[in-house]
Amino acid sequence: MKKILYYIPLLLFICSCEDVIDLELESSKPRLVIDAQFSVYTTETPVRTNGLIKLSLTTDFFSTEQSPVTNATVSITDLNSGTVYPFTSNGTAGYYQSLTTTFTPEFNTRYKLDINYDNEDYTSETTLIPTVPIDNVEQGDGILFDEDDTELIVSFTDNVNRDDFYIFDLDFGEFLTTSDEFFQGETFKFSYYYDDLSSGKEVVVKINGADEQFFNYMDLILAQSGESPGGPFQPSPSTIRGNIINSTNADNYALGYFRISETYEYTITIN
């Protein structure tokens, strides 16, 4: 009889944990999300520009469906020459590319993004931001958490004549931000650890030029997208505003960013 009494409280506890909690979350008006990011490989012949413009709408918190925008008018204007580059659908819903003319950004030129959606105009301006090449990427033998970690050691030399901000694309959706505040004009080396790389896997490391505004924007994005303590009851992430404005209705602002970066990349095969 005593054994039965011991098991009853445990059974009641398990059953009570099976109650379904319905969360009623307030649905907000969808906002336009603009991802307009371009990487320019200036030392290649011919100069290569990678990038497109992705348009979508924000969705409810628990929604797993994307909401691409397919009926927008999109263009980029070279404000120095007045040349207009129209961007049209590339066949994938929500993706716009310059298909009729080659968009090749140049230094010392200001570019304006224009998007008309739902009878409202969204605009932003930027320039091609320079960076420096990657000196070397090599595989190290360091360990961060366990023996399955793979260490890559990245080195580059900062330009002594300007204040630089860097956005590293470390492949597989991994990013890192840094500035030359403490190593201006010097060679800087850092380690990055991957937890699931097999032998023969190629890793492409990219260094992108950034201005201070985009650097701060990416810092906030990475901080909010990273894991933090608190579990499901941690504070909700705040809305991060980019450099795009709604010139028709300022209250109906868009999310996202328009940037053009000089980019260098380095490919290494894991041993």
C-alpha positions in Angstrom: 0.0 0.0 0.0 2.8 2.4 0.8 4.3 1.9 -2.7 1.0 2.9 -4.3 0.9 6.1 -2.2 4.3 7.0 -3.4 3.4 6.6 -7.0 0.2 8.6 -6.9 1.7 12.1 -6.5 4.1 11.4 -9.3 1.3 10.3 -11.6 -0.7 13.4 -10.8 2.3 15.6 -11.6 2.9 13.9 -14.9 -0.8 14.2 -15.9 -0.9 17.9 -14.9 2.0 18.6 -17.3 -0.1 17.4 -20.2 -2.5 20.4 -20.1 -2.5 22.4 -23.3 -1.9 26.1 -23.0 -3.4 28.3 -25.8 -1.4 31.4 -26.4 -3.3 34.3 -28.0 -0.8 36.5 -29.7 -1.8 39.8 -31.2 -1.4 39.8 -35.0 0.2 43.0 -36.3 0.0 44.4 -39.7 2.5 42.8 -42.1 5.6 44.9 -42.8 7.7 44.9 -46.0 11.1 43.2 -45.5 13.8 44.3 -47.9 17.0 42.3 -48.2 19.1 44.2 -50.8 22.7 43.2 -50.3 25.5 43.1 -53.0 29.0 41.8 -52.9 31.5 43.3 -55.5 34.7 41.4 -56.3 36.6 44.4 -57.7 39.9 42.6 -58.4 38.4 40.0 -60.7 38.3 40.5 -64.4 35.6 41.2 -65.3 34.4 42.6 -62.0 31.9 40.2 -60.5 28.8 41.4 -58.6 26.8 38.9 -56.5 23.5 39.9 -55.1 19.8 40.4 -55.6 16.9 42.0 -53.9 14.5 39.8 -51.9 11.1 41.2 -50.8 8.7 39.6 -48.4 6.2 40.4 -45.7 6.5 39.7 -42.0 4.3 36.8 -40.7 2.8 35.8 -37.4 5.2 34.5 -34.7 4.2 30.8 -35.1 3.8 30.9 -38.9 6.1 28.5 -40.9 5.0 29.9 -44.3 6.9 32.6 -46.1 5.1 35.5 -47.7 7.1 36.7 -50.8 6.2 40.0 -52.5 5.8 39.5 -56.2 4.1 42.7 -57.4 6.6 45.4 -56.5 8.4 47.8 -58.9 12.2 47.8 -58.1 15.1 49.7 -59.4 18.6 51.1 -58.4 19.8 54.4 -59.7 23.4 55.6 -60.2 23.0 59.1 -58.8 26.3 60.2 -60.5 25.3 59.3 -64.0 21.6 59.0 -63.7 21.6 55.4 -65.0 18.6 53.4 -63.8 18.9 49.7 -63.4 15.5 48.0 -63.3 15.2 44.8 -61.2 12.6 42.2 -62.2 11.6 38.8 -61.0 14.2 36.1 -61.7 11.6 33.4 -61.6 11.6 32.7 -57.9 8.8 34.4 -55.9 10.0 37.5 -54.1 13.5 37.6 -55.8 14.4 40.5 -58.1 17.5 40.8 -60.3 18.9 43.1 -62.9 18.4 40.9 -65.9 18.5 43.3 -68.8 21.6 45.4 -67.8 24.7 44.5 -65.8 24.7 46.2 -62.4 28.4 46.8 -61.5 28.8 49.3 -58.6 31.9 51.5 -58.5 33.7 53.5 -55.8 32.9 57.1 -55.1 29.4 56.7 -56.5 26.1 56.9 -54.7 23.3 54.5 -55.4 19.6 54.8 -54.6 17.2 52.0 -54.2 13.6 52.6 -55.1 10.8 50.2 -54.4 7.1 50.8 -55.0 4.8 48.4 -53.2 1.1 48.7 -52.4 1.2 52.4 -53.6 3.9 53.3 -51.2 7.5 54.3 -52.0 10.5 52.9 -50.1 14.0 54.3 -50.7 17.6 54.0 -49.4 21.0 55.2 -50.5 24.5 53.8 -50.1 27.9 53.6 -51.7 30.4 50.8 -52.4 32.3 50.2 -49.1 35.9 49.1 -49.5 37.6 46.3 -47.6 41.0 44.4 -47.6 41.9 41.0 -48.9 42.1 37.9 -46.7 45.8 37.1 -46.3 45.4 33.4 -45.3 43.0 30.8 -44.0 44.5 27.7 -42.4 43.2 24.8 -40.4 44.4 24.6 -36.8 44.3 21.9 -34.2 42.7 23.9 -31.4 39.5 22.7 -29.6 36.7 24.9 -28.2 34.3 22.5 -26.6 35.1 18.9 -27.8 37.5 17.0 -29.9 35.2 17.1 -32.9 35.6 20.9 -33.3 37.4 22.2 -36.4 39.5 25.3 -36.0 40.1 27.7 -38.9 42.6 30.5 -38.4 41.9 33.6 -40.5 44.3 36.4 -41.0 44.1 39.8 -42.8 46.0 43.1 -42.8 44.1 46.3 -42.0 44.4 49.5 -44.1 46.3 52.1 -42.0 44.8 55.0 -43.9 41.1 54.6 -42.9 38.8 53.4 -40.2 37.5 50.0 -41.3 34.5 47.8 -40.3 34.4 44.2 -41.3 31.6 41.6 -41.8 32.9 38.1 -42.1 30.8 35.5 -43.8 32.1 32.2 -42.5 29.9 30.0 -44.6 27.0 27.9 -43.4 25.1 31.0 -42.2 27.8 31.9 -39.7 28.8 35.6 -39.4 31.3 37.7 -37.4 31.7 41.4 -37.0 34.9 43.3 -36.1 36.5 46.8 -36.5 40.1 48.0 -36.6 39.8 50.0 -33.4 42.6 48.0 -31.7 44.7 46.9 -34.7 44.6 49.7 -37.3 47.2 49.1 -39.9 48.3 45.8 -38.5 47.8 42.2 -39.4 45.1 40.6 -37.4 44.5 36.9 -36.8 41.5 35.1 -35.2 40.2 31.6 -34.8 36.7 30.3 -35.6 35.5 26.9 -34.6 33.0 24.7 -36.5 31.4 21.7 -34.7 30.4 19.5 -37.7 32.9 19.6 -40.6 34.0 16.4 -42.3 37.2 15.8 -44.2 37.0 17.0 -47.8 34.4 19.7 -46.9 35.0 23.0 -48.6 34.6 26.2 -46.5 34.4 29.6 -48.2 35.4 32.5 -46.0 34.4 36.0 -47.1 35.3 39.5 -45.9 32.9 42.3 -46.6 33.4 46.0 -46.3 31.0 47.9 -44.1 30.3 51.4 -42.8 29.7 52.0 -39.1 25.9 52.0 -39.6 25.8 48.6 -41.2 28.3 47.2 -38.7 26.1 48.3 -35.8 23.0 46.8 -37.6 24.7 43.4 -38.1 25.9 43.5 -34.5 22.3 43.8 -33.3 21.0 41.2 -35.7 23.7 38.7 -34.5 23.0 39.5 -30.9 19.3 38.8 -31.2 19.7 35.7 -33.4 22.1 34.1 -31.0 21.2 31.8 -28.2 20.7 33.5 -24.9 19.5 32.3 -21.4 15.9 32.5 -20.4 14.3 29.8 -22.5 10.8 30.5 -23.9 10.2 33.2 -21.3 13.1 35.5 -22.3 12.2 39.0 -23.4 11.0 39.3 -27.0 13.5 40.6 -29.5 13.1 44.3 -30.4 12.5 45.5 -34.0 15.7 46.3 -35.7 15.4 49.2 -38.2 17.7 49.3 -41.2 18.6 52.1 -43.6 15.4 52.0 -45.6 12.7 54.6 -45.3 9.1 54.8 -46.4 8.8 58.2 -48.1 5.0 57.9 -48.5 4.1 56.9 -45.0 6.9 57.0 -42.4 4.8 55.1 -39.8 4.7 52.1 -42.1 8.4 51.5 -42.1 10.1 48.6 -43.8 12.6 46.2 -42.2 15.9 45.2 -43.8 19.0 46.8 -45.3 20.5 48.1 -48.5 24.3 47.7 -48.7 27.0 47.3 -51.3 30.3 45.9 -50.1 33.7 45.2 -51.7 34.3 41.5 -51.0 37.2 39.0 -51.0 36.9 35.3 -50.4 39.2 32.4 -49.6 38.3 28.7 -50.1 39.9 26.0 -47.9 39.3 22.2 -48.0 39.1 20.5 -44.6 41.7 17.8 -43.9 
